[in-house]
Amino acid sequence: MIFALPTTALLWFATNKYLTFWGAENAFIGSLGFWVIFGVFAFTSLFYPRLFPSLLGKAWSGLMKAEKWL
């Protein structure tokens, strides 16, 4: 559960960075999007603890691939 918040923040910042440069005009994921992403991670960590590490691993792997690509 501790890693849900930093992962959410990095996903949110990376997505908004991408939308700033490549998205439509005024494309931005607001604070509601941040809380939805955090809720998904928190829900998964509480109710599916065996799935949570693989979900985080895929999120971090996707972030690394996206940053190399951009």
Biotite code that builds the C-alpha atoms (Angstrom):
import biotite.structure as struc

atoms = struc.array([
    struc.Atom([0.000, 0.000, 0.000], chain_id="A", res_id=1, res_name="MET", atom_name="CA", element="C"),
    struc.Atom([2.942, 2.320, 0.657], chain_id="A", res_id=2, res_name="ILE", atom_name="CA", element="C"),
    struc.Atom([4.003, 2.171, -2.994], chain_id="A", res_id=3, res_name="PHE", atom_name="CA", element="C"),
    struc.Atom([0.526, 3.034, -4.311], chain_id="A", res_id=4, res_name="ALA", atom_name="CA", element="C"),
    struc.Atom([0.900, 6.774, -3.729], chain_id="A", res_id=5, res_name="LEU", atom_name="CA", element="C"),
    struc.Atom([4.277, 7.319, -5.449], chain_id="A", res_id=6, res_name="PRO", atom_name="CA", element="C"),
    struc.Atom([3.243, 5.096, -8.355], chain_id="A", res_id=7, res_name="THR", atom_name="CA", element="C"),
    struc.Atom([0.001, 7.016, -8.724], chain_id="A", res_id=8, res_name="THR", atom_name="CA", element="C"),
    struc.Atom([1.827, 10.334, -8.651], chain_id="A", res_id=9, res_name="ALA", atom_name="CA", element="C"),
    struc.Atom([4.348, 9.209, -11.266], chain_id="A", res_id=10, res_name="LEU", atom_name="CA", element="C"),
    struc.Atom([1.626, 7.821, -13.544], chain_id="A", res_id=11, res_name="LEU", atom_name="CA", element="C"),
    struc.Atom([-0.377, 11.011, -13.191], chain_id="A", res_id=12, res_name="TRP", atom_name="CA", element="C"),
    struc.Atom([2.599, 13.294, -13.858], chain_id="A", res_id=13, res_name="PHE", atom_name="CA", element="C"),
    struc.Atom([3.867, 11.198, -16.775], chain_id="A", res_id=14, res_name="ALA", atom_name="CA", element="C"),
    struc.Atom([0.433, 11.076, -18.391], chain_id="A", res_id=15, res_name="THR", atom_name="CA", element="C"),
    struc.Atom([-0.073, 14.800, -17.999], chain_id="A", res_id=16, res_name="ASN", atom_name="CA", element="C"),
    struc.Atom([3.416, 15.450, -19.377], chain_id="A", res_id=17, res_name="LYS", atom_name="CA", element="C"),
    struc.Atom([2.542, 13.390, -22.433], chain_id="A", res_id=18, res_name="TYR", atom_name="CA", element="C"),
    struc.Atom([-0.821, 15.138, -22.851], chain_id="A", res_id=19, res_name="LEU", atom_name="CA", element="C"),
    struc.Atom([0.849, 18.536, -22.595], chain_id="A", res_id=20, res_name="THR", atom_name="CA", element="C"),
    struc.Atom([3.140, 17.868, -25.530], chain_id="A", res_id=21, res_name="PHE", atom_name="CA", element="C"),
    struc.Atom([1.149, 15.461, -27.693], chain_id="A", res_id=22, res_name="TRP", atom_name="CA", element="C"),
    struc.Atom([-2.483, 15.607, -26.565], chain_id="A", res_id=23, res_name="GLY", atom_name="CA", element="C"),
    struc.Atom([-5.336, 17.793, -27.663], chain_id="A", res_id=24, res_name="ALA", atom_name="CA", element="C"),
    struc.Atom([-5.513, 21.389, -26.523], chain_id="A", res_id=25, res_name="GLU", atom_name="CA", element="C"),
    struc.Atom([-6.418, 21.699, -22.835], chain_id="A", res_id=26, res_name="ASN", atom_name="CA", element="C"),
    struc.Atom([-6.014, 17.944, -22.353], chain_id="A", res_id=27, res_name="ALA", atom_name="CA", element="C"),
    struc.Atom([-5.220, 17.308, -18.705], chain_id="A", res_id=28, res_name="PHE", atom_name="CA", element="C"),
    struc.Atom([-6.093, 14.679, -16.131], chain_id="A", res_id=29, res_name="ILE", atom_name="CA", element="C"),
    struc.Atom([-7.358, 16.575, -13.112], chain_id="A", res_id=30, res_name="GLY", atom_name="CA", element="C"),
    struc.Atom([-7.236, 15.736, -9.455], chain_id="A", res_id=31, res_name="SER", atom_name="CA", element="C"),
    struc.Atom([-10.232, 13.428, -9.804], chain_id="A", res_id=32, res_name="LEU", atom_name="CA", element="C"),
    struc.Atom([-8.167, 11.290, -12.167], chain_id="A", res_id=33, res_name="GLY", atom_name="CA", element="C"),
    struc.Atom([-5.374, 11.184, -9.609], chain_id="A", res_id=34, res_name="PHE", atom_name="CA", element="C"),
    struc.Atom([-7.756, 9.939, -6.923], chain_id="A", res_id=35, res_name="TRP", atom_name="CA", element="C"),
    struc.Atom([-9.298, 7.352, -9.245], chain_id="A", res_id=36, res_name="VAL", atom_name="CA", element="C"),
    struc.Atom([-5.876, 5.928, -10.093], chain_id="A", res_id=37, res_name="ILE", atom_name="CA", element="C"),
    struc.Atom([-4.945, 5.926, -6.413], chain_id="A", res_id=38, res_name="PHE", atom_name="CA", element="C"),
    struc.Atom([-8.266, 4.255, -5.545], chain_id="A", res_id=39, res_name="GLY", atom_name="CA", element="C"),
    struc.Atom([-7.606, 1.464, -8.036], chain_id="A", res_id=40, res_name="VAL", atom_name="CA", element="C"),
    struc.Atom([-4.158, 0.841, -6.561], chain_id="A", res_id=41, res_name="PHE", atom_name="CA", element="C"),
    struc.Atom([-5.438, 1.043, -2.979], chain_id="A", res_id=42, res_name="ALA", atom_name="CA", element="C"),
    struc.Atom([-8.396, -1.265, -3.696], chain_id="A", res_id=43, res_name="PHE", atom_name="CA", element="C"),
    struc.Atom([-6.113, -3.781, -5.378], chain_id="A", res_id=44, res_name="THR", atom_name="CA", element="C"),
    struc.Atom([-3.579, -3.693, -2.558], chain_id="A", res_id=45, res_name="SER", atom_name="CA", element="C"),
    struc.Atom([-6.244, -4.258, 0.100], chain_id="A", res_id=46, res_name="LEU", atom_name="CA", element="C"),
    struc.Atom([-8.459, -6.839, -1.576], chain_id="A", res_id=47, res_name="PHE", atom_name="CA", element="C"),
    struc.Atom([-6.061, -8.563, -4.004], chain_id="A", res_id=48, res_name="TYR", atom_name="CA", element="C"),
    struc.Atom([-2.671, -8.490, -2.251], chain_id="A", res_id=49, res_name="PRO", atom_name="CA", element="C"),
    struc.Atom([-1.147, -11.154, -4.531], chain_id="A", res_id=50, res_name="ARG", atom_name="CA", element="C"),
    struc.Atom([-2.132, -9.225, -7.673], chain_id="A", res_id=51, res_name="LEU", atom_name="CA", element="C"),
    struc.Atom([-0.849, -5.881, -6.417], chain_id="A", res_id=52, res_name="PHE", atom_name="CA", element="C"),
    struc.Atom([2.928, -6.465, -6.884], chain_id="A", res_id=53, res_name="PRO", atom_name="CA", element="C"),
    struc.Atom([2.442, -7.599, -10.483], chain_id="A", res_id=54, res_name="SER", atom_name="CA", element="C"),
    struc.Atom([0.183, -4.609, -11.159], chain_id="A", res_id=55, res_name="LEU", atom_name="CA", element="C"),
    struc.Atom([2.827, -2.254, -9.795], chain_id="A", res_id=56, res_name="LEU", atom_name="CA", element="C"),
    struc.Atom([5.517, -4.046, -11.768], chain_id="A", res_id=57, res_name="GLY", atom_name="CA", element="C"),
    struc.Atom([3.558, -3.575, -14.987], chain_id="A", res_id=58, res_name="LYS", atom_name="CA", element="C"),
    struc.Atom([2.908, 0.085, -14.171], chain_id="A", res_id=59, res_name="ALA", atom_name="CA", element="C"),
    struc.Atom([6.606, 0.762, -13.490], chain_id="A", res_id=60, res_name="TRP", atom_name="CA", element="C"),
    struc.Atom([7.648, -1.192, -16.579], chain_id="A", res_id=61, res_name="SER", atom_name="CA", element="C"),
    struc.Atom([5.211, 0.808, -18.680], chain_id="A", res_id=62, res_name="GLY", atom_name="CA", element="C"),
    struc.Atom([6.515, 4.055, -17.213], chain_id="A", res_id=63, res_name="LEU", atom_name="CA", element="C"),
    struc.Atom([10.108, 3.129, -18.038], chain_id="A", res_id=64, res_name="MET", atom_name="CA", element="C"),
    struc.Atom([9.221, 2.139, -21.607], chain_id="A", res_id=65, res_name="LYS", atom_name="CA", element="C"),
    struc.Atom([7.180, 5.300, -22.132], chain_id="A", res_id=66, res_name="ALA", atom_name="CA", element="C"),
    struc.Atom([9.966, 7.546, -20.814], chain_id="A", res_id=67, res_name="GLU", atom_name="CA", element="C"),
    struc.Atom([12.501, 5.915, -23.112], chain_id="A", res_id=68, res_name="LYS", atom_name="CA", element="C"),
    struc.Atom([10.136, 6.303, -26.056], chain_id="A", res_id=69, res_name="TRP", atom_name="CA", element="C"),
    struc.Atom([9.364, 9.941, -25.334], chain_id="A", res_id=70, res_name="LEU", atom_name="CA", element="C"),
])
